[in-house]
Amino acid sequence: MDMNSADNWQRPLFDDRLTPFIEVDAQRLEQNLQRMQAKADNAGVALRPHIKTHKSVFIARRQQELGAQGITVSKPSEGMSFLRGGARDLLLAYPVVRAESIAELLQQAAQHQAKITLIVDALHGVAAIAEAQRKQPDCELAVAIKVDVGLHRIGVNPHNDEAIKLAQALRQNGLRFAGLVSHAGHAYGAGNPAAISKIAIQEAQLMFALQAQLHQAGFNICPVSVGSTPTALAANVVPGTHEIRPGNYALLDLTACRLGLSSVDELALSVITRVVAVNEHFAIVDAGSKMLSSDKGPHGTNASGFGIAVDEMGNTYEVSKLSEEHGFIVYQDIRPVVGSLLRIFPNHSCAVMAQSDSFVLRHADGRGQVEPVSARGNFI
């Protein structure tokens, strides 16, 4: 990234409301959504975007209008927000340990006649889901097996027979097997597009080998679903894949830029903040950790600061540290003016969206449209 290039960073700043607030550029958002949908369409795969990035029913509806086939959610409460918002095909990409955790989700899915896909990576998960479905038999439910392709967070080992045992347990409990899902989150730590592309190929190889084992064991219907924005942006979709589940692509952030996966001009999300003090050490703005988060980037992408701030002339500054309600901006030759606005591009857009009740959708004519962060606080 070239922090000194005004052409890359400069955008109009509209002083039309109290600060700080999240601004999402409508045109850049639409371009990002269309680009990923076209990639899925051209590869002949389904796009099931992960909405944990934006937590917005408004944005999810646009993704589905463009052709997304269902959505991916992180937590049951998040899923319920989107059921109420009209979603009817949800993948809950989080392991189920207790039947109680999904009881209300399955109840609402049944009421809305929605499809729910859950994931398992252990026999206790199968037991919990089976118990939940016995209590809510009218919910259309399927279960996929989560595969650990290198992140080592959750998922079965693809090199042994764990997946076959789980598929057999699903069958014995009368649960419909929905195939294999993976998340190559370790791609964020790969550093560059070529290395990320290699991870995408490795992920596909592991998934297809496991798929072949399941076919041999009698599980003939075994689609493969993969999901991460870095692999989706850096690599072609590997033939044989059924579904991709990127999330961050909708908004993007400085992490994507540092990985060489995005230009600054493609970043749809930023935080508009105001300079409230300037001293000999820092310029202080009204966006702190409660607005920007303290995230330096997901899965091993450690930035030096907490974002890049840009003034109306395109001058750039690093956000060097945060307290809860203040951001510390390092300046040298150009001293920010108290009361002026700055645009901060954060390290991690997902973490920023999760902290606000709403965002401003900024249209090309300058009009600001306020939209709720629908699943704000949905962490259960």
C-alpha positions in Angstrom: 0.0 0.0 0.0 1.2 3.5 -0.9 0.1 5.7 2.0 1.4 8.8 0.2 -0.8 8.5 -2.9 -3.7 10.9 -2.8 -5.3 9.2 -5.8 -5.6 6.0 -3.9 -6.9 7.4 -0.6 -8.8 10.6 -1.2 -12.6 10.6 -1.1 -15.2 13.3 -0.3 -16.0 13.8 3.3 -19.6 14.9 4.1 -20.1 16.7 7.4 -23.8 15.9 7.6 -24.2 14.1 11.0 -22.6 13.5 14.4 -19.4 11.5 14.5 -18.1 8.8 14.7 -20.1 6.6 12.3 -19.5 3.8 9.9 -19.8 4.8 6.3 -20.3 2.2 3.5 -19.8 3.4 0.0 -22.8 2.2 -2.0 -21.1 2.0 -5.3 -18.0 0.1 -4.0 -20.3 -2.3 -2.1 -22.3 -3.0 -5.2 -19.1 -3.6 -7.2 -17.7 -6.0 -4.6 -21.0 -7.9 -4.4 -21.3 -8.2 -8.2 -17.7 -9.2 -8.7 -17.9 -12.2 -6.3 -21.3 -13.3 -7.7 -19.9 -13.2 -11.2 -16.9 -15.3 -10.1 -19.3 -17.9 -8.6 -21.5 -17.9 -11.6 -18.6 -18.2 -14.1 -17.3 -21.2 -12.1 -20.7 -22.8 -11.9 -20.8 -22.9 -8.1 -23.2 -21.6 -5.5 -22.3 -18.5 -3.5 -23.5 -18.6 0.1 -22.0 -15.4 1.6 -21.0 -15.3 5.3 -23.0 -12.4 6.7 -20.9 -12.1 9.9 -19.0 -9.4 8.0 -21.8 -7.0 7.7 -24.6 -8.3 9.9 -27.0 -6.4 7.7 -30.3 -7.7 6.4 -30.2 -4.9 3.8 -26.9 -6.1 2.4 -27.8 -9.8 2.6 -31.0 -9.1 0.6 -28.9 -7.4 -2.1 -26.5 -10.4 -2.2 -29.5 -12.7 -2.7 -31.0 -10.5 -5.4 -27.7 -10.8 -7.3 -27.9 -14.6 -7.0 -26.5 -15.8 -3.7 -28.1 -19.2 -2.7 -28.7 -18.8 1.0 -26.4 -17.3 3.6 -23.9 -18.4 6.2 -24.2 -17.2 9.8 -22.0 -17.6 12.9 -24.3 -18.0 15.8 -28.0 -19.1 16.3 -29.1 -15.6 17.4 -27.5 -14.1 14.3 -29.5 -16.7 12.2 -32.7 -15.7 13.9 -32.2 -12.0 13.0 -31.9 -13.0 9.4 -34.8 -15.4 9.5 -36.9 -12.4 10.7 -35.3 -10.4 7.9 -36.5 -12.8 5.2 -33.7 -15.4 4.8 -34.9 -18.9 4.2 -31.8 -20.9 3.7 -29.2 -20.7 6.4 -25.9 -22.5 7.2 -24.9 -22.2 10.8 -21.1 -22.4 10.5 -20.5 -23.1 14.2 -20.3 -26.4 16.1 -23.3 -27.5 18.1 -22.5 -28.8 21.6 -25.8 -28.5 23.4 -29.3 -29.0 21.9 -30.6 -26.0 23.8 -28.3 -23.7 21.8 -30.2 -24.3 18.6 -33.7 -24.9 20.0 -35.1 -21.4 19.3 -33.4 -21.2 15.9 -35.0 -24.5 14.8 -38.4 -23.3 16.1 -38.2 -20.1 14.2 -37.0 -21.9 11.1 -40.0 -24.2 11.2 -42.3 -21.2 11.6 -40.8 -19.4 8.6 -40.5 -22.7 6.6 -36.7 -22.1 6.2 -34.0 -24.6 5.6 -31.2 -24.9 8.2 -27.9 -26.6 7.7 -25.8 -27.3 10.8 -22.2 -28.5 11.1 -20.6 -31.2 13.2 -17.0 -32.3 13.9 -17.6 -34.8 16.7 -20.1 -37.4 17.9 -21.4 -35.2 20.7 -22.5 -32.7 18.1 -24.5 -35.4 16.3 -26.2 -36.3 19.6 -27.0 -32.7 20.4 -28.5 -32.0 16.9 -30.5 -35.3 17.0 -32.0 -34.3 20.4 -32.9 -30.8 19.1 -34.6 -32.2 16.0 -36.6 -34.7 18.1 -38.0 -31.6 19.9 -38.6 -29.7 16.6 -39.3 -32.4 14.0 -41.0 -30.0 11.5 -37.8 -28.1 10.8 -36.2 -28.8 7.5 -32.7 -29.7 8.7 -29.5 -31.1 7.3 -26.0 -31.5 8.8 -22.6 -31.1 7.1 -19.3 -32.3 8.5 -16.7 -29.6 9.2 -13.2 -30.4 8.0 -10.0 -29.0 9.4 -7.9 -28.0 6.3 -5.2 -26.2 8.2 -6.5 -23.5 10.6 -6.7 -26.1 13.4 -9.7 -24.4 15.0 -12.5 -26.9 14.6 -13.1 -29.7 12.2 -12.3 -33.4 11.6 -8.9 -34.6 10.6 -9.1 -35.2 6.8 -6.5 -37.9 7.0 -8.4 -40.5 9.1 -11.9 -42.0 9.2 -13.5 -39.4 11.6 -15.8 -38.1 8.8 -17.0 -41.6 7.8 -17.9 -42.3 11.5 -19.8 -39.0 11.7 -21.7 -39.6 8.5 -22.7 -43.0 9.7 -23.8 -41.5 13.0 -25.9 -38.9 11.2 -27.6 -41.7 9.2 -28.2 -43.8 12.3 -29.9 -40.7 13.9 -32.1 -40.0 10.9 -30.3 -36.8 10.1 -29.7 -35.8 6.5 -26.1 -35.6 5.5 -25.3 -32.3 3.7 -21.7 -32.9 2.7 -18.4 -31.3 3.7 -17.6 -27.7 4.7 -14.2 -26.1 5.4 -12.7 -22.7 6.2 -9.1 -22.0 5.2 -8.7 -19.2 7.6 -5.0 -19.8 7.8 -4.8 -18.2 4.4 -4.8 -14.8 6.1 -1.4 -15.6 7.5 0.0 -16.7 4.1 1.1 -13.1 3.2 0.6 -12.9 -0.5 -1.8 -14.0 -3.3 0.5 -16.8 -4.6 0.8 -18.4 -1.2 -2.9 -18.0 -0.6 -3.7 -19.6 -3.9 -1.6 -22.7 -2.9 -3.6 -23.0 0.3 -6.8 -22.9 -1.8 -5.5 -25.8 -3.9 -4.4 -27.7 -0.9 -7.9 -27.2 0.7 -9.6 -28.5 -2.4 -7.3 -31.6 -2.6 -8.0 -32.5 1.1 -11.8 -32.0 0.6 -11.9 -34.1 -2.6 -9.9 -36.9 -1.1 -12.3 -37.0 1.8 -15.3 -36.8 -0.5 -13.9 -39.9 -2.4 -13.7 -41.8 0.9 -17.3 -41.0 1.7 -18.4 -42.0 -1.7 -16.7 -45.4 -1.2 -18.4 -45.7 2.2 -21.8 -45.3 0.5 -22.4 -41.6 0.9 -22.9 -40.8 -2.7 -24.3 -37.3 -2.2 -21.5 -35.3 -0.7 -21.1 -31.7 -1.9 -18.1 -29.7 -1.0 -18.4 -26.2 0.4 -15.3 -24.0 1.0 -15.2 -20.5 2.5 -12.8 -17.7 3.0 -12.4 -14.3 1.3 -8.6 -14.6 0.7 -8.9 -17.9 -1.1 -11.9 -16.7 -3.0 -10.1 -13.6 -4.2 -6.6 -15.1 -4.8 -7.5 -18.3 -6.6 -9.8 -19.7 -9.2 -12.6 -21.9 -7.9 -11.3 -25.4 -8.1 -13.5 -27.6 -10.4 -15.6 -30.0 -8.4 -16.4 -27.5 -5.7 -20.1 -27.1 -5.1 -20.3 -23.9 -3.0 -18.1 -21.0 -1.8 -18.7 -19.0 1.4 -16.6 -15.8 1.5 -17.8 -13.0 3.8 -15.3 -10.1 4.0 -15.4 -9.5 0.2 -18.5 -7.4 0.6 -16.8 -4.6 2.5 -13.0 -5.4 2.5 -10.5 -3.7 4.7 -6.8 -3.0 5.1 -6.0 -6.6 5.8 -7.1 -7.4 2.2 -5.0 -4.6 0.9 -1.9 -5.8 2.8 -2.4 -9.3 1.4 -2.4 -7.9 -2.1 -6.1 -9.0 -2.6 -7.6 -5.6 -2.9 -6.8 -2.0 -3.8 -7.7 0.8 -1.4 -10.2 2.1 -4.0 -12.2 -1.1 -3.5 -12.6 -0.7 0.2 -16.3 -0.1 0.9 -16.2 0.4 4.6 -14.6 3.3 6.6 -15.2 5.1 9.8 -15.8 8.9 9.7 -14.3 10.6 12.8 -13.7 14.1 14.0 -10.5 15.6 15.3 -11.2 16.7 18.9 -7.7 17.8 20.0 -4.2 18.2 18.7 -1.1 18.3 20.8 2.7 18.1 20.1 2.4 14.3 20.2 -0.8 13.3 18.5 -4.0 14.4 16.9 -6.9 12.9 18.9 -10.1 11.8 17.2 -13.5 10.7 18.6 -13.2 7.1 17.4 -11.6 4.7 19.8 -11.6 1.0 20.5 -15.3 0.9 21.0 -15.8 2.1 17.4 -12.7 0.8 15.5 -12.1 -2.3 17.7 -8.6 -3.2 18.7 -8.2 -5.8 15.9 -5.0 -5.7 14.0 -6.2 -8.2 11.5 -7.5 -11.8 11.5 -5.5 -15.0 11.8 -2.0 -13.8 12.0 -2.2 -10.6 10.0 -0.7 -8.2 12.6 -0.7 -4.5 11.5 1.5 -1.9 13.1 -1.5 0.3 14.0 -5.3 0.3 14.1 -6.0 1.8 10.7 -5.1 4.5 8.3 -6.8 8.0 8.6 -7.2 10.2 5.6 -8.1 13.9 5.4 -10.1 15.7 2.8 -6.9 16.4 0.8 -5.9 12.8 0.7 -3.1 13.1 3.3 -2.7 9.9 5.3 -1.9 9.2 8.9 -1.5 6.1 11.0 -3.9 5.4 13.9 -1.1 4.4 16.3 -3.1 3.6 19.5 -6.6 3.6 20.9 -8.3 4.2 24.2 -12.0 3.4 24.5 -13.3 6.7 23.1 -10.2 8.2 21.6 -7.9 7.5 18.7 -4.3 8.6 18.6 -3.2 9.9 15.2 0.5 10.3 14.4 1.2 13.4 12.3 4.5 15.0 11.0 4.5 17.9 8.6 0.7 18.3 8.2 -1.1 19.0 11.4 -4.8 18.0 11.4 -7.2 20.8 12.3 -9.5 20.5 15.4 -13.0 20.0 14.2 -12.1 18.6 10.8 -13.2 15.2 9.6 -11.0 12.2 8.9 -11.9 8.9 7.2 -10.3 5.9 8.9 -9.9 2.6 6.9 -9.8 -0.1 9.6 -7.8 -3.3 9.7 -10.8 -5.6 10.0 -14.2 -4.5 8.7 -16.1 -7.4 10.4 -15.0 -6.4 13.9 -16.0 -2.8 13.2 -19.5 -3.5 12.0 -20.2 -5.7 15.0 -19.7 -2.7 17.3 -22.3 -0.3 15.9 -26.1 -0.2 15.8 -26.2 1.3 12.3 -24.2 2.4 9.3 -24.5 5.1 6.7 -24.8 3.9 3.1 -23.2 6.8 1.2 -24.5 7.2 -2.4 -22.6 8.7 -5.3 -24.7 12.0 -5.0 -23.6 12.4 -1.4 -26.9 11.2 0.1 -26.5 9.2 3.3 -29.0 6.4 4.0 -29.0 5.0 7.5 -29.3 1.2 7.7 -29.4 -1.0 10.9 -26.7 -3.5 11.7 -29.4 -6.0 12.1 -27.5 -8.7 14.0 -25.7 -6.3 16.3 -25.0 -8.1 19.6 -26.0 -11.5 18.3 -23.2 -13.5 19.9 -25.1 -16.4 21.4 
